[in-house]
Amino acid sequence: MALAPTLTLTLGVVGAGAATTLVLGASAAVAAERAWGKPAALTDERGANTSAGVKVTTDGTAVTVWTSGTGDAPQELWGATRAAGATAWGAPVRIAADQRSLSDVHLVTGRDGSATVSWDRFTTERFDSHSTSTLLPGAGTWTEPAPITSAPFANDLMLVSGPDGHLTAVWNGNPTPGEDESDEGVFASDLANRGGAWSEAVQISDGSVYELRAAAAGDGAVTVAWQADVSGHQALRAATRAAGSTGWSAPAVITNGSSSPIDLDVQAAADGSALISWWSLSTPRSFVHRPAGSTAWSPTERIPGVEDHQTAVAPRLEADGRVTALWEFESKRILTATRAVNGTWSQTRTLVEPGDLFRAWTPDIGRDGTLVVMLMTLDGDLRSLVRSDGIWRKPVDVGRVDPHTEGFVAAGADGRAVAVWNKELGMTSDYYRINQVWTTATGAAKPAGPAARRDYVGDDGFPDLYARGTNGSLVVYEGNAAGKVSLTAEGGTWPTTSTLIPFGDLDGDGANDTLVTNAAGDLYRYSPRRGTPVTPQATSAKIGSGWKPFDGLTYSGDFTADGRPDLIARETATGDLYLYAGTTAGGFTRTGKIGTSWKGLTIVGAGDLNNDKHADLVARTTNGDLYRYNGTGKNTITSGTKIGTGWGGMADFVGIGDLTGDNKDDILGRTTTGDLYRYAGNGNGTIGTGTKIGTGWKNFTSVR
């Protein structure tokens, strides 16, 4: 056996033939909810950047803001936008510079399409100063920072936006500095017109306040809730200013008790209804609800069937006044139920079966009713749960994060979602976290240009895996940002005598193709629409015959440096290896023999393992050794270099492409017992140790 093949040239042509279509099986649609893009860094690694949240405006523009810098040194506030339908964020814009001890950042959007950020900065040894800046609809820059003049000595300031961009600030503190605490309480002020002046502060309540939350309804009504110190106990109070009114209601008693409310949350819906929820050390998640048109809060309610602290997130108030709850059951299931406006709860439904232990970010609901939940496992997998058109979809892997990552998700009016989170890079010498802001989104317009290598379903930039059943059926497993393959698309049923080769864009239409050989040795090119799985009904063309004497047909990329995908084929009887170069006509030209004595080897199109922009091959010997053959870009390959041993237990292994999102091609291996492993490419021609990413793959006849 020669592991350094002899290189000889023998010219020949595989002829093109008439178009042929086989009709077997059915096509499968791919849901838009699956299309989370590849996570990408929004900031560099040099600064300590911490995201303060993300919102989507009424025109579909995503807006996010973050702080840059740590400690008492001057900090900066930055923002970025991504236009509706775009695939990339615009260049970051500095909103404010030279901000000492920048904190308490809040981002809100108005129904006029604006976005406003408020923040707190230390200005003297005793007092703080709150400022705002606004991004007007269609504007590329934020307004100059302006102080909230009515709140110079505020704590826990919250900002909400009404339907016409009217801003309301609520806070707790003293109206004037001094040692006298008798004037402490909850205050509010309004900015009715851009460029105008904030109204004089109005006191809503008195007494010590420990936490405060606020929300504005679609009609402009504002609801405020806070933890009040009542006779030594923290209790919940709430007040409301009705739409069109200038006065606040008297504080309503929500709870009185000895256990402090935790994780206070206030929401207001488009119809004017409102929801206040919390939990405590002695009670599970509880809430009160105020229907639209009412001034009275309901008695305290709990989610049916929830015990102790099983609720993972605050229940969500929907646009029509319904309440949807999500919680984690003790067997690690994620459950949901919805409360109708009349107070009746739906039957509890399981969204995620027992498995990983999850931690959730606060969900968001788009104006079309789409609900998006982000879940983190203790192993660091980030997943999404989406309810669209009233239907809960299967969980989707989004990326890899630290299990304790702080993140945010927002849903637009059309249900498209965007997620932003903080990736911790380390600590400064004085123990401040150094973060980098990362982001991803669903449903954005697809980028122009060629499809990513081995991306067949979803057009999401992730490589996919073909698996054949014993009856000839094809299942396409979609790669995802977690470095795994999970969601499936059906590729129909093909004759068991056919061979399917996942291929590149041979016909130049911007979509990856699939090559199929039949029992007679005919070769077909199948060209489904970009992002959809190949099926027997897809557009096809016969591009050759006489392929029966060949096996080991393999796609790895471009060996000829002409920008077109090429095909490797081994002659079964002799073990000689041939290169067939892709042509502009969507067929192949045989350039010649590129190796001998490959009989008995398992051949894999590994992609570009050594990062030299040329396709490479990997071969496994009968004793389980693994060798890499570098493509030269000149219709040849180099001698073999051993890169592994002990691969005899693999039933299949596949050059999957860049599954881990690090711009290095990876390899998958399926063991004879049915486990699936990922071997991450290092970019230098070697691969890392295996990571198990699946089980139960034993019953497939082949994986490619």
Beta strands, then each sheet from edge to edge (+ up, - down):
strand 1: 12-13
strand 2: 40-41
strand 3: 49-56
strand 4: 62-68
strand 5: 74-82
strand 6: 93-100
strand 7: 103-109
strand 8: 115-122
strand 9: 128-135
strand 10: 146-147
strand 11: 154-161
strand 12: 167-173
strand 13: 185-191
strand 14: 202-206
strand 15: 209-216
strand 16: 222-230
strand 17: 233-241
strand 18: 252-255
strand 19: 262-268
strand 20: 274-279
strand 21: 286-290
strand 22: 301-302
strand 23: 316-317
strand 24: 323-328
strand 25: 334-339
strand 26: 349-352
strand 27: 358-360
strand 28: 364-365
strand 29: 371-377
strand 30: 381-388
strand 31: 391-392
strand 32: 396-400
strand 33: 407-411
strand 34: 417-427
strand 35: 433-441
strand 36: 464-468
strand 37: 473-479
strand 38: 485-493
strand 39: 499-502
strand 40: 514-517
strand 41: 523-526
strand 42: 540-544
strand 43: 550-557
strand 44: 566-571
strand 45: 577-582
strand 46: 588-595
strand 47: 602-607
strand 48: 616-620
strand 49: 626-629
strand 50: 641-644
strand 51: 650-657
strand 52: 666-671
strand 53: 676-681
strand 54: 687-694
strand 55: 702-703
sheet 1: 1+ 46- 45+ 44- 43+
sheet 2: 2+ 35- 34+ 33-
sheet 3: 3+ 4- 5+ 6-
sheet 4: 7+ 8- 9+ 10-
sheet 5: 11+ 12- 13+ 14-
sheet 6: 15+ 16- 17+ 18-
sheet 7: 19+ 20- 21+ 22-
sheet 8: 23+ 24- 25+ 26-
sheet 9: 27+ 29- 28+
sheet 10: 27+ 29- 30+ 31-
sheet 11: 27+ 29- 30+ 32-
sheet 12: 38+ 37- 36+ 55-
sheet 13: 39+ 40- 41+ 42-
sheet 14: 47+ 48- 49+ 50-
sheet 15: 51+ 52- 53+ 54-
end
